[in-house]
Amino acid sequence: MMVQCKECKLSLAKIKSDNISRCKGICEGAFHKKCAAKIKGFNETEICADCQTPVKPQSSTNTDSSKITMEKVLREVNEKLSVVYKMEKTLEDMSNDISFYSAKYQELIEDRDKSNNRIKTLEHRNNHLETCNRALEERVTWLETKEKEKNVEIVGLEDKDGVMLDNAIQQLARKFGVDVGQIREIQRVGVKPAAVKLATANQQSEGRSSKPRPRPVVITMASRAARDQWLAARKTIKLCNDDVFENGNKDFIYINEDLTKYTRNLLWTAKNELKPTYKYVWVQNGKVLIRKDDPADAKIKVVRSLNDIDSLLNDEK
């Protein structure tokens, strides 16, 4: 407890004991020496004024004062107890709030775990569906390729009214030295002539060449071996339209495999994306093949999908 001067009520905590005087009376109070010197008779008796005053018998006034003092103390105690009660209620409310939010947090954790499990399940299902989809795409591509394995595509052959297509193909076959009897079906494919005229008009308006490209011709053979004869002949024999029609047209005629739309797009993408890293990009038996112009790496690779192209590009980085 902090000691105060009984006279001036100031703290004596930092005052040296030499400068402090104590009452030798009942109160045993402490005083500054300066304050004690001001008390009448203190220097002679070392007794403060309160202890020098004789004690008067208690009166009814003192009783009333004591009663008032007790009521005041009880009121203060009640006020402090009220504060404690409020604090207790506040702590109880806080405890309830913490319990509530703790339960909500636990629910969120459980919901998060359930969501993560659902996401993982959906990811596995999605991966499975993607695998199935790729398998179906490969199956469809294989079936389409299988359907076209007996076909050849003739590109650059004149497409004019009055031209007998069958006669032109037979003449072309004789020039290539292949068996005409193996031909089963001949048909023009692609955009119709009316659309070709419209495309030609658009080209003229844009300042491009107005010469339309002939529609390709697809020939179906009796067997794959007969088709291979056409593909082998193209390597040694180069023909133009004049060789077939004798009309002075020097545009070359090309013999290609009849590719599916998917393989055609894959070949076009491979040529645009993989060159010049892979100098040779070609198609054989419906497969897109690539090879570098490097004796140390002359391995022929097969490109089966657009993902293969992306992987090859990433490997080169």
C-alpha positions in Angstrom: 0.0 0.0 0.0 1.3 3.5 -0.9 2.3 5.5 2.2 0.9 9.1 2.3 1.7 12.1 4.5 -1.2 12.3 6.9 -1.1 16.1 6.8 -0.7 17.0 3.1 -1.8 13.6 1.6 1.2 13.4 -0.7 3.1 10.2 -1.3 6.1 9.4 0.9 7.4 6.6 -1.4 10.3 8.6 -2.8 11.1 10.5 0.4 14.1 9.4 2.4 13.4 8.1 5.9 15.5 11.0 7.4 12.8 13.4 6.2 9.9 11.4 7.6 8.4 11.7 11.1 6.0 9.3 12.6 3.3 9.9 15.2 3.9 8.0 18.5 0.2 8.1 19.2 -2.5 5.6 18.4 -2.6 6.4 14.6 1.1 6.0 14.1 0.7 8.2 11.0 3.6 9.3 8.8 4.4 13.0 8.1 6.9 15.0 6.1 9.1 16.7 8.7 8.0 20.0 7.3 4.4 19.1 7.7 5.0 17.7 11.2 6.7 21.0 12.3 3.4 22.8 11.5 1.4 20.7 14.0 1.2 22.3 17.4 3.1 20.4 20.0 4.4 17.7 17.6 8.1 18.7 18.1 7.7 18.3 21.9 5.4 15.2 22.1 5.8 13.7 18.6 2.0 13.1 18.7 -0.2 14.5 16.0 -3.2 16.7 16.6 -5.7 13.8 16.1 -4.0 11.8 18.8 -3.7 14.8 21.1 -7.5 15.4 21.0 -9.4 13.4 23.6 -11.8 10.8 22.3 -15.4 11.8 22.7 -18.1 9.3 23.6 -20.1 8.1 20.6 -23.3 9.9 20.0 -26.4 9.2 18.0 -24.9 11.3 15.2 -21.9 9.0 15.0 -24.3 6.1 14.9 -26.1 7.6 12.0 -22.8 8.5 10.3 -21.7 4.9 10.8 -25.0 3.7 9.3 -24.6 6.0 6.3 -21.1 4.8 5.9 -22.1 1.1 5.9 -25.0 1.8 3.4 -22.5 3.6 1.2 -20.1 0.6 1.4 -22.9 -1.9 0.6 -24.0 0.3 -2.3 -20.4 0.3 -3.7 -20.1 -3.4 -3.1 -23.4 -4.0 -5.0 -22.2 -1.7 -7.8 -19.0 -3.7 -8.1 -20.9 -7.0 -7.9 -23.1 -5.7 -10.7 -20.1 -4.9 -12.8 -18.8 -8.4 -12.1 -22.2 -9.9 -13.1 -22.2 -7.9 -16.3 -18.7 -9.1 -17.1 -19.8 -12.7 -16.3 -22.8 -12.3 -18.7 -20.5 -10.8 -21.3 -18.1 -13.6 -21.0 -20.9 -16.1 -21.2 -22.3 -14.4 -24.4 -18.8 -14.4 -25.8 -18.4 -18.1 -25.0 -21.7 -18.8 -26.7 -20.7 -16.8 -29.7 -17.3 -18.7 -29.9 -19.1 -22.0 -29.7 -21.6 -20.9 -32.4 -18.8 -19.8 -34.8 -16.7 -22.8 -34.0 -19.7 -25.0 -35.0 -20.1 -23.0 -38.2 -16.4 -23.2 -38.9 -16.6 -27.0 -38.5 -19.5 -27.1 -40.9 -17.6 -25.1 -43.4 -14.6 -27.5 -43.1 -16.9 -30.5 -43.6 -18.6 -28.8 -46.6 -15.1 -28.0 -48.1 -14.0 -31.6 -47.7 -17.3 -32.8 -49.3 -16.8 -30.3 -52.2 -13.2 -31.4 -52.6 -14.3 -35.0 -52.8 -17.0 -34.2 -55.3 -14.4 -32.2 -57.4 -12.0 -35.2 -57.3 -14.8 -37.5 -58.4 -15.8 -35.2 -61.2 -12.2 -34.8 -62.3 -11.8 -38.6 -62.4 -15.1 -38.9 -64.3 -13.9 -36.1 -66.7 -10.6 -37.9 -67.3 -12.5 -41.1 -68.0 -14.8 -39.3 -70.4 -11.9 -37.7 -72.2 -10.1 -41.0 -72.5 -13.3 -42.6 -73.9 -13.8 -39.6 -76.2 -10.2 -39.9 -77.5 -10.8 -43.6 -78.0 -14.0 -43.0 -80.0 -12.3 -40.3 -82.1 -9.5 -42.7 -82.9 -12.0 -45.4 -83.7 -14.0 -43.1 -86.0 -10.8 -41.9 -87.7 -9.7 -45.5 -88.2 -13.0 -46.4 -89.7 -13.0 -43.4 -92.0 -9.4 -44.2 -93.0 -10.4 -47.8 -93.6 -13.2 -46.7 -95.8 -10.9 -44.6 -97.9 -8.0 -47.0 -98.1 -9.0 -48.0 -101.7 -9.3 -44.4 -102.9 -7.0 -42.0 -104.7 -7.6 -38.3 -105.0 -6.9 -36.6 -108.3 -6.1 -32.9 -107.9 -5.8 -30.3 -110.8 -7.8 -32.2 -113.4 -9.8 -29.8 -115.5 -13.4 -29.4 -114.4 -15.3 -28.0 -117.5 -18.7 -28.6 -119.0 -18.7 -31.2 -121.7 -15.7 -33.1 -120.4 -16.4 -36.8 -120.0 -14.9 -37.6 -116.6 -14.8 -41.3 -117.1 -12.9 -41.0 -120.4 -10.5 -38.5 -118.8 -9.7 -40.8 -115.9 -9.3 -43.8 -118.2 -6.9 -41.8 -120.4 -5.0 -40.7 -117.2 -4.8 -44.4 -116.0 -3.3 -45.4 -119.3 -0.7 -42.6 -119.1 0.2 -43.8 -115.6 0.3 -47.4 -116.8 -2.2 -48.8 -114.3 -5.1 -51.2 -114.8 -8.2 -49.4 -115.9 -10.3 -52.5 -115.0 -9.6 -52.0 -111.3 -11.6 -48.7 -111.2 -14.9 -49.1 -109.5 -16.2 -45.5 -109.0 -15.3 -42.0 -110.2 -16.8 -38.8 -108.7 -16.1 -35.1 -108.4 -16.1 -33.8 -104.9 -16.1 -30.4 -103.3 -17.9 -27.1 -104.0 -20.5 -27.1 -106.7 -19.8 -25.0 -109.9 -22.3 -22.3 -108.9 -20.4 -21.8 -105.7 -17.1 -21.8 -107.6 -18.4 -18.9 -109.8 -19.3 -17.0 -106.7 -15.9 -17.6 -105.1 -14.3 -16.5 -108.4 -16.3 -13.3 -108.3 -15.1 -12.7 -104.7 -11.5 -13.3 -105.7 -11.8 -10.7 -108.5 -13.3 -8.1 -106.1 -10.4 -8.7 -103.7 -7.8 -8.4 -106.5 -6.8 -12.0 -106.3 -6.3 -14.5 -109.2 -9.7 -15.1 -110.9 -8.7 -18.6 -112.1 -10.8 -21.2 -110.1 -9.3 -24.4 -108.9 -10.7 -27.6 -110.4 -12.7 -29.7 -108.0 -10.8 -32.9 -106.9 -11.8 -36.2 -108.3 -12.0 -39.3 -106.0 -11.4 -42.7 -107.7 -12.4 -45.9 -105.8 -10.4 -49.0 -106.8 -11.2 -52.7 -106.5 -8.4 -53.2 -103.9 -5.9 -51.4 -101.9 -3.1 -52.9 -104.1 -4.7 -51.2 -107.1 -4.7 -47.9 -105.3 -1.0 -48.4 -104.4 -0.2 -48.7 -108.1 -1.5 -45.2 -108.7 0.5 -43.9 -105.7 3.7 -45.6 -106.9 3.2 -44.3 -110.5 3.1 -40.7 -109.3 6.6 -40.9 -108.1 8.1 -41.5 -111.6 5.5 -40.0 -113.9 4.5 -36.3 -114.0 1.5 -35.4 -116.1 -0.4 -32.2 -116.9 -3.8 -31.6 -118.4 -2.4 -31.3 -121.9 -1.3 -35.0 -121.6 -4.9 -36.0 -121.0 -7.0 -33.4 -123.0 -4.4 -32.2 -125.6 -5.7 -28.7 -125.0 -2.4 -26.9 -124.2 -3.1 -26.7 -120.5 0.2 -27.2 -118.7 -1.2 -27.3 -115.1 0.1 -30.4 -113.4 -2.2 -33.2 -112.2 -1.4 -34.6 -108.7 -2.2 -38.1 -107.3 -2.8 -38.1 -103.5 -4.3 -40.4 -100.9 -7.9 -39.7 -100.2 -7.6 -38.4 -96.6 -10.2 -37.9 -94.0 -11.0 -34.4 -92.8 -9.2 -35.0 -89.5 -6.1 -36.3 -91.2 -6.1 -33.5 -93.7 -6.3 -30.9 -90.9 -3.6 -32.8 -89.0 -1.3 -32.8 -92.0 -1.8 -29.1 -92.6 -1.1 -28.2 -89.0 2.0 -30.4 -88.8 3.4 -28.7 -91.9 2.8 -25.2 -90.5 3.9 -25.8 -87.0 6.7 -28.3 -87.2 8.7 -26.9 -90.1 11.6 -26.1 -90.3 12.5 -28.4 -87.4 11.1 -31.3 -89.2 11.9 -30.9 -92.9 9.9 -33.8 -94.1 6.2 -34.0 -93.4 4.1 -36.3 -95.4 1.2 -38.8 -95.2 1.3 -42.5 -95.9 -1.6 -45.0 -95.5 -3.6 -42.4 -93.6 -0.8 -41.6 -91.1 1.0 -38.3 -90.8 4.7 -38.9 -90.7 7.6 -36.5 -89.9 11.4 -36.7 -90.1 14.3 -34.3 -89.5 17.0 -33.6 -92.0 19.6 -34.9 -89.6 21.6 -38.1 -90.0 22.0 -38.3 -86.2 18.2 -38.2 -85.8 16.7 -39.8 -88.9 13.9 -41.6 -87.0 10.4 -41.3 -88.6 7.8 -40.3 -86.1 4.0 -40.7 -86.3 1.8 -37.7 -85.5 -1.6 -39.0 -84.4 -3.2 -35.9 -82.9 -2.8 -32.2 -82.3 -1.6 -33.0 -78.8 1.4 -34.8 -80.4 2.3 -31.6 -82.3 2.2 -29.6 -79.0 4.4 -32.2 -77.3 6.9 -32.1 -80.1 7.0 -28.3 -80.0 7.5 -28.3 -76.2 10.4 -30.8 -76.6 12.2 -28.5 -79.0 12.0 -25.5 -76.6 
